Amino acid sequence: MPSARIATTPESLIRPEILALNAYHVPPAVGMVKLDAMENPYLLPQSLRDEIARLVADAAINRYPDAAAHQLKAAIAQATQLPSGTEVLLGNGSDEIIQLLALAVAKPGAVLLSVEPSFVMYRMIAAFTGMRYVGVPLTQDFSLDLRATLDAISRERPALVFLAYPNNPTGNLFDANAVRQIIEAAPGLVVVDEAYYAFASDSFIPHLASCDNLLVMRTFSKLGMAGLRLGFLAGSSAWLGQLEKLRLPYNVGVLPQLVAAKLLEHHDVLLKQAESIRQERVKLLAALSAIAGVHAYPSEANFILFRAAKAAQVFEGLKQRGVLIKNLNGGHAALTDCLRVTVGTAEESAKFIAALQDTINQLA
Ligand SMILES: *Cc1c(COP(=O)(O)O)cnc(C)c1O
């Protein structure tokens, strides 16, 4: 006889804050001009690709990776020019590092604070880890509202503050003095997320030496290694030593370690590609601004935020014309009618601008 056991359902078992989440949506992009995810569009030089092929062929994939990733960390320290006394913790993408930081400080009632609109993973990971999320609105032009942020910090006493510098999805760098005041006022850790460092004119790495509650996070995803999944956190050994305890020992595999170390030996190649993207960004901003009915925001990243009436229909029109960008309309109230386009090659920009012009003409 089957027992009269009450069925366990996902709804009865899973935490309510997880049930309430929407999964991070990654749309299919096969055959599209893919300008939705801030990827580097350029291939590596053939000689470097051949070197990587040999490295991979000889890799000891039957062995666990070097848990301390000595070679890769040395390559990162070399390429990044970290101040002395600064250490590095590696993540399977910087998303994993956000999660690890939150796990470390998620005492009951602990607060994770960020600004809005910003990177959605801060809020999502607060939910994953049971932290209370506080989002302080940016001003109308997407600058930091320093007064409101300092007020929220003294009221909420956040264990963790995340500031994306440049910010995603708005593309701007916040005022460095305001960020510095936030670091000084914060009772907990402040993480400056420099995912777009290769495209920006400023960094908080030099501040590491003088701010003991500051950590700087970077990823190589936007610089041409999105498929490898590699990010890092830079800071003092006092913090990183504790965080290392939470890092799963083999979170960065043999192949990513080998390939990323090799690519970082050729950091100049990647930075040259980033420079091309910066040059293309200037042209794309001008082309967008020239379209009637489009308001484009200046950017220090490899994407441009813009506003256009009927954004959802513009997004669909672009998709029908084979161009995939990111629709931000309907997310945050400050992003009504906003779309975000990655800066790709000149050819991709031309296809995007033509499709956008065509779509807007048709909607008019
Ligand atoms: C893309 C992005 C990340 C995450 O990058 P990973 O691919 O997980 O390394 C982190 N922060 C911001 C602001 C980003 O835009």
The ligand as an ORCA input file, in Angstrom:
! r2SCAN-3c Opt
* xyz 0 1
  C      28.951     42.044    -16.073
  C      29.041     42.554    -14.676
  C      29.495     41.755    -13.620
  C      29.662     40.259    -13.693
  O      30.584     39.789    -14.476
  P      31.045     38.257    -14.480
  O      30.875     37.853    -15.883
  O      30.229     37.474    -13.500
  O      32.467     38.349    -14.039
  C      29.646     42.322    -12.382
  N      29.329     43.605    -12.160
  C      28.865     44.394    -13.129
  C      28.531     45.800    -12.821
  C      28.693     43.884    -14.412
  O      28.154     44.667    -15.355
*
